[in-house]
């Protein structure tokens, strides 16, 4: 099949672009090298929907950050994923910090950020009783929020698929043949298939520079910046009520303490420049650094309640001269026509993603030189999986009556039922491994970190996909859970 548009990369940005294009009469596909959506930077970040006071005024990043943040409430309601508008605080600990906070406030005003004000120590302590006594004031940004980045990616990608977008997983791009050699059509070669299309959108995250190079398009370099985090049990949920930042530096927004959309407390990230784009290791020194820095904001963080640590890798773009590019790269290439780079989407990429989808759809319309026709069958609503844990007692009884699998608790920490796991496996963009089930349902994300439920989840995946238990993986590839039968 020949496509109008092929999107390389199925993270949050690629998925938002796909959903936006599915509103029109276009043949669209997403090509992803992993065995699931949201397997790169989209699954391992802070989950913060930023207000937009940080980007440079007049930049594309500033524009799309503010516009994207404003879209999250409606989007989360339409697509049934978690989003909470909790606001953020940039905390100052000195007069110099407060001067910097004033600059952030002025920048936010220039960017059109609503609901900002600078508050004093007394006001700050009313909002955050556990804040350090050394804190002297803060910038309050009421429009900031939190979401589950992998849940949001799944929801957006699934809605795109429901509206006709084809999703090709486990298809790593190895070669891109320019349109001059095939009647004006691009050919994307993955080793498993050839994707022929009129327009290519490069949303390959950390590897966007390689994809651009394959296409003979703009030269830039993506360098990885690894950030470590740790997660506290949900019994610590009262530790912070807003996303708490310290004053940012040249490497980013610094170490934060924030609630998550699922009721935990997240601490991090560090900022370690690396050469390995696949390095997601955590280290003792990295965990000590983020703990020390976070305790400047919230003293005496209860480290005994750490239930997990992880790291994510941000895509930092550099130009040909080795200088950091301080804006998103979102453009149709001057040389490679109908090839659109969407690259260097580091923070606030999650916040900007819905607006990036709109912006790129406009670029595609211009590149194809057509007037888009609306898709009359487009549906903006995606029904998620009903949560047993958050249902009322009456609704729980009804769910069990409707589907007895709701009466079987598989993950005791998070109260996740077999019905929810089965629904996640059989959804339009279904889970194929333990981590896929975890991202969709939270089975395995509680205090025991799947110590009890992983054997049962493995059984359910095996049964529902009609594969041997020895073929079930943790996260695709060769990450098998079981080696062989012993009897």
C-alpha positions in Angstrom: 0.0 0.0 0.0 1.1 3.5 -0.7 0.6 6.1 2.1 0.2 9.8 2.0 2.2 10.2 5.2 4.6 7.9 7.0 5.6 8.8 10.6 8.8 7.4 11.9 8.5 7.0 15.7 5.5 6.2 17.9 6.2 8.3 21.0 3.9 10.9 22.4 4.8 13.4 19.6 4.5 11.0 16.8 1.2 9.7 18.1 -0.2 13.2 18.4 0.8 13.9 14.8 -0.8 10.7 13.7 -4.1 11.4 15.6 -4.2 14.9 14.1 -3.7 13.6 10.6 -6.4 11.0 11.1 -8.9 13.8 11.2 -8.5 14.0 7.4 -8.9 11.7 4.4 -5.3 10.6 4.3 -3.6 7.2 4.3 -1.2 7.5 7.3 1.1 5.0 9.0 3.4 5.0 12.0 6.7 3.0 11.8 8.2 2.1 15.2 11.3 0.0 15.9 10.2 -1.2 19.4 7.4 -3.7 20.1 5.2 -1.1 21.6 4.4 2.6 21.6 6.1 4.9 24.1 9.3 2.9 24.5 11.8 5.8 24.2 11.9 9.1 26.0 8.1 9.1 26.2 8.0 6.4 28.9 10.8 7.7 31.1 10.3 11.4 31.9 8.8 13.5 34.7 5.3 13.5 33.4 5.1 17.3 33.8 2.8 19.4 31.7 4.8 22.6 31.9 3.2 26.1 32.1 5.6 27.6 29.6 7.6 30.3 31.4 11.0 28.6 30.7 11.4 28.7 26.8 12.9 31.7 25.1 10.1 34.2 24.1 9.4 34.1 20.4 10.7 30.5 20.0 8.6 27.7 18.5 9.2 25.9 21.8 7.5 28.7 23.8 4.5 28.9 21.4 3.9 25.2 21.3 4.5 24.7 25.0 1.8 27.1 26.0 -0.7 26.0 23.3 -0.1 22.3 24.1 -0.5 22.7 27.9 -3.9 24.4 27.3 -5.0 21.4 25.2 -4.4 18.7 27.8 -7.6 18.9 29.9 -9.9 18.4 26.9 -7.6 15.8 25.3 -7.4 13.7 28.5 -11.2 13.8 28.8 -11.7 12.7 25.2 -9.1 9.9 25.3 -9.6 8.8 28.9 -6.1 9.1 30.3 -5.0 10.7 33.6 -4.2 14.4 33.8 -4.3 16.7 36.9 -4.0 20.4 36.8 -2.0 20.8 40.1 0.1 23.8 39.3 3.9 24.2 39.8 6.2 26.2 42.0 9.7 27.3 41.3 11.2 27.7 44.7 13.7 30.3 45.6 16.2 30.0 48.5 18.0 33.4 48.3 17.7 36.9 46.9 19.6 35.8 43.8 17.0 33.0 43.3 14.2 35.4 43.6 15.7 37.7 41.0 15.9 34.8 38.7 12.3 33.9 39.5 11.3 37.4 38.5 13.0 36.9 35.1 11.0 33.6 34.7 7.8 35.5 35.5 8.6 38.2 32.9 9.4 35.5 30.4 6.2 33.7 31.2 4.2 36.9 30.6 5.9 37.3 27.3 5.0 33.8 26.4 1.4 34.2 27.3 1.4 31.9 30.3 -1.8 32.4 32.4 -2.2 32.2 36.1 1.3 33.2 37.3 2.2 35.0 40.4 5.2 35.4 42.7 4.5 34.4 46.3 6.3 35.0 49.6 7.5 32.5 52.2 4.2 32.6 54.2 2.1 31.9 51.1 4.4 29.2 50.0 4.3 27.3 53.3 0.5 27.4 53.2 0.6 25.7 49.9 3.4 23.3 50.8 3.7 22.6 54.5 6.7 20.3 54.0 8.8 22.8 52.2 12.3 23.7 53.5 12.5 26.5 56.0 15.2 28.0 53.9 12.7 28.6 51.1 12.0 32.4 50.8 9.4 32.5 48.0 8.3 30.9 44.7 6.8 31.4 41.3 3.4 29.8 41.2 2.2 28.7 37.7 -1.4 27.6 38.0 -1.7 26.2 34.5 1.0 23.4 35.0 -0.1 19.9 35.4 0.9 16.2 35.5 0.0 13.2 33.4 1.1 9.6 32.9 3.3 10.0 29.8 3.1 6.4 28.7 -0.6 6.2 29.4 -1.2 9.3 27.4 0.9 8.0 24.5 -1.0 4.8 24.4 -4.4 6.6 24.5 -3.4 9.0 21.7 -1.9 6.2 19.5 -4.9 4.0 20.0 -7.3 6.8 19.0 -5.2 7.3 15.9 -5.4 3.6 15.0 -9.2 3.6 15.7 -9.4 6.4 13.1 -7.5 4.5 10.4 -3.8 5.0 11.1 -1.7 1.9 10.5 0.8 1.1 13.2 3.8 -1.1 12.3 5.8 -2.1 15.3 9.2 -3.9 15.4 10.2 -2.2 12.2 13.5 -0.4 12.6 14.3 1.9 9.7 17.5 0.9 7.9 17.4 2.9 4.7 15.3 5.7 3.2 15.2 5.9 -0.6 14.6 9.4 -2.0 11.6 10.2 -4.2 13.7 10.8 -7.3 14.2 7.0 -7.7 10.5 6.0 -7.4 8.2 8.3 -9.3 8.2 11.0 -6.7 7.5 8.6 -3.7 9.7 8.1 -0.7 10.5 4.5 0.2 11.3 3.6 3.9 13.1 0.2 4.2 12.9 -1.6 7.5 14.1 -5.1 6.6 10.6 -6.5 7.1 8.8 -4.3 4.7 9.0 -1.3 2.4 6.8 1.7 3.2 6.1 3.8 0.1 4.7 7.3 0.8 4.4 10.9 -0.4 5.6 12.5 2.8 7.9 11.4 5.6 7.8 12.8 9.1 10.9 12.1 11.2 9.9 11.8 14.9 12.6 9.3 15.8 13.6 10.9 19.1 17.2 10.1 20.1 17.8 8.8 16.6 16.2 11.6 14.6 19.7 12.7 13.4 20.3 9.3 11.8 17.0 9.3 10.1 17.5 12.8 8.7 20.9 11.8 7.4 19.4 8.7 5.7 17.0 11.0 3.9 19.8 13.4 2.8 18.1 16.1 4.8 19.4 18.7 7.3 22.5 17.7 9.3 22.3 18.0 13.0 23.4 15.8 15.9 21.3 14.4 18.8 23.3 13.9 22.0 21.8 12.0 24.9 21.4 13.5 28.3 20.6 10.8 30.9 18.4 11.7 33.9 18.0 9.5 36.9 14.8 9.4 39.1 13.4 7.5 42.1 9.8 6.9 43.0 8.3 6.9 46.4 5.4 4.7 47.5 1.9 6.3 47.4 1.8 6.3 51.2 4.1 9.4 50.8 1.5 11.3 48.6 1.2 14.2 51.1 4.9 15.1 50.8 4.2 17.6 48.0 1.0 18.9 46.4 2.5 20.9 43.4 5.4 20.2 41.1 8.3 21.7 43.0 11.2 23.0 41.0 14.4 24.7 42.0 15.8 27.5 39.8 16.9 26.1 36.5 20.4 26.0 35.1 22.0 25.6 31.7 21.3 21.8 31.7 17.6 22.0 32.4 15.0 22.6 35.0 16.9 20.9 37.8 15.9 18.3 40.3 12.2 18.4 41.1 9.8 16.8 43.6 6.4 16.1 42.2 3.3 14.1 42.7 2.6 11.7 39.8 -0.8 11.2 38.2 -1.0 7.8 39.9 -0.5 9.1 43.4 3.2 8.5 44.0 6.0 11.1 44.5 8.7 11.3 41.9 12.1 12.8 42.5 14.7 13.7 39.8 16.2 14.0 37.3 20.0 14.2 37.3 21.6 15.6 34.0 24.5 13.5 32.8 25.7 14.0 29.2 26.5 10.7 27.6 27.5 9.2 24.3 25.4 6.1 24.6 21.8 6.8 23.5 20.6 3.5 24.9 22.2 3.9 28.4 19.3 3.9 30.9 21.3 2.7 33.9 20.9 4.0 37.4 23.9 4.5 39.6 24.5 4.9 43.3 26.2 8.2 42.8 23.3 9.5 40.6 20.7 8.5 43.2 22.7 10.2 46.0 23.0 13.4 43.9 19.3 13.7 43.2 18.5 12.9 46.9 20.8 15.5 48.2 19.5 18.2 45.8 15.8 17.2 46.3 16.3 17.5 50.1 17.1 21.2 49.6 13.4 21.5 48.7 11.8 18.8 50.9 14.1 17.9 53.9 14.3 14.3 55.1 12.8 12.5 52.1 11.7 9.1 53.4 14.2 7.0 51.5 12.9 3.8 53.0 9.8 4.3 50.9 11.6 4.3 47.6 10.0 1.6 45.5 11.8 2.0 42.2 14.5 4.0 40.4 14.9 4.5 36.7 16.5 6.8 34.2 15.4 8.4 30.9 17.4 9.9 28.1 16.6 13.3 26.6 17.4 14.3 23.0 19.6 17.4 23.0 20.1 18.8 19.5 23.3 20.3 18.2 24.1 22.0 15.0 26.9 21.2 12.6 29.3 23.5 14.5 28.6 21.7 17.8 26.4 24.4 19.3 23.3 23.5 21.2 20.1 24.3 19.3 17.8 26.0 21.8 14.5 25.3 20.0 12.6 22.5 18.5 13.5 21.5 15.0 10.2 21.3 13.2 10.4 22.0 9.5 10.1 20.7 6.0 13.6 20.2 4.8 14.8 22.7 2.1 16.6 20.0 0.1 14.5 16.9 0.8 11.0 17.9 -0.2 8.1 16.4 1.6 10.5 15.3 4.4 9.6 16.9 7.7 12.0 16.8 10.7 10.4 16.9 14.1 13.6 16.6 16.2 15.3 17.8 19.3 12.0 17.5 21.2 13.3 17.5 24.7 11.5 19.2 27.6 8.9 20.6 27.2 8.1 18.1 24.5 5.4 16.2 26.4 3.7 19.5 27.2 3.9 20.7 23.6 3.0 17.4 21.9 -0.7 18.1 21.2 0.1 21.5 19.7 3.0 20.0 17.7 0.5 17.6 16.2 -1.6 20.6 14.9 1.5 22.5 13.7 2.9 19.5 11.8 -0.5 18.8 10.2 -0.2 22.3 8.7 3.3 21.6 7.4 2.1 18.4 5.8 -0.8 20.1 4.0 1.6 22.7 2.7 4.2 20.0 1.7 1.6 17.9 -0.2 0.1 21.1 -1.8 -3.4 19.9 -1.1 -6.4 21.1 0.9 -7.2 18.5 3.4 -10.7 17.0 3.4 -12.1 16.1 6.8 -12.5 12.4 7.6 -16.3 12.0 8.2 -15.7 8.9 10.3 -13.3 10.5 12.7 -14.1 10.0 16.3 -12.4 12.1 19.0 -13.5 9.8 21.8 -11.6 6.8 23.0 -13.0 4.7 25.7 -10.3 3.5 28.1 -10.3 0.6 30.5 -12.5 1.1 33.5 -10.6 1.1 36.8 -11.8 -1.3 39.5 -9.7 0.3 42.2 -11.3 3.7 41.7 -14.9 2.5 41.3 -17.5 2.9 44.0 -18.6 -0.2 45.9 -21.8 -0.2 43.9 -19.9 0.1 40.6 -17.5 -2.7 41.6 -20.4 -5.1 42.1 -21.8 -4.1 38.7 -18.5 -4.6 37.0 -18.1 -8.1 38.5 -21.7 -8.9 37.5 -20.9 -7.8 33.9 -17.5 -9.5 33.7 -16.5 -12.0 36.4 -12.8 -11.3 35.6 -13.3 -8.1 37.5 -13.6 -10.2 40.6 -10.1 -11.6 40.3 -7.4 -9.3 41.8 -4.1 -10.0 40.1 -2.0 -7.1 41.3 -2.7 -6.7 45.0 -0.6 -3.5 45.5 -2.5 -1.6 42.9 -5.8 -3.6 43.0 -5.6 -4.4 39.3 -8.0 -7.1 38.1 -7.7 -9.8 35.4 -10.5 -8.0 33.4 -8.3 -4.9 33.1 -5.2 -6.9 32.0 -7.2 -8.9 29.4 -8.7 -5.6 28.1 -5.2 -4.1 27.8 -4.0 -7.1 25.8 -6.9 -7.0 23.4 -7.1 -3.2 22.9 -6.5 -1.8 19.4 -2.9 -1.1 20.4 -2.6 -4.1 22.8 0.1 -5.0 25.3 2.4 -7.8 24.2 4.7 -8.1 27.2 4.8 -7.5 31.0 5.9 -3.9 30.7 3.1 -3.2 28.2 0.6 -4.5 30.6 2.2 -2.5 33.4 2.1 0.8 31.4 -1.5 0.3 30.5 -2.9 -1.0 33.8 -0.3 -0.4 36.5 -0.1 -4.1 37.3 3.4 -4.4 38.8 3.9 -0.7 39.6 3.1 -1.0 43.3 5.2 -1.4 46.4 6.3 -5.0 45.6 7.2 -4.0 42.0 5.5 -7.1 40.4 7.1 -9.6 42.9 3.7 -11.3 43.4 1.8 -10.6 40.2 4.3 -11.2 37.4 3.7 -15.0 37.3 0.0 -14.5 36.9 0.4 -11.7 34.3 2.7 -14.0 32.4 0.1 -16.7 32.4 -2.6 -14.3 31.2 -0.5 -13.0 28.4 0.4 -16.6 27.3 -3.3 -17.6 27.4 -4.7 -14.5 25.6 -2.1 -14.4 22.9 -2.0 -18.2 22.5 1.8 -18.3 22.9 3.9 -20.5 25.2 4.8 -19.0 28.6 8.4 -19.3 27.6 7.7 -16.8 24.7 6.5 -14.1 27.0 8.9 -11.2 27.5 9.4 -8.4 29.9 9.9 -5.7 27.3 10.2 -7.4 23.9 13.3 -8.7 22.2 15.1 -11.4 24.2 13.9 -10.3 27.6 12.2 -13.7 28.3 10.6 -14.2 31.7 11.0 -18.0 31.6 13.8 -20.2 30.2 12.1 -23.6 29.9 9.8 -26.1 31.6 11.2 -28.1 34.5 8.6 -30.8 34.3 
